[in-house]
Amino acid sequence: MQHPTIDYQNIFEATPKKCALLNSLTDDFELISVTDDFVQLTKLSREELIGTSIFKHFTGNAKENELQEKLQSCISEKRVTTLDKFQSDIIDFSGKSIEKNWNISIKPIIKDNQVQMILLTFEDITEEV
């Protein structure tokens, strides 16, 4: 029986969740990869997202420092954490700011006992808030 070659990048991008993979080795937590649902959420192309800071795309948030602290905590403690009821504006394709509320799961990706990346998974709770 022949098996297809597994392409993890394509599998990640096709995952039916709003996810972003961040480089934890940089101070600005640049985007390494994003799912198709995350691309659709931001209304930007994958090329416009990759290599930019996660903070560039989520603006107008009094909790931005809390997100930064949670990311740092995820790295130092090497464990999953969450950020609940995170309010942030998303800029759509027309430049209009749209207020959204999120629950965010923050998961470290560890290799050689070092957090190499962080996986963010966003759950839109705007309608519930």
Salt bridges, closest charged atoms under 4 A:
GLU13 OE2 - ARG46 NE 3.53
ASP36 OD1 - ARG46 NH2 2.67
GLU77 OE1 - ARG79 NE 2.59
ASP124 OD2 - LYS100 NZ 3.06
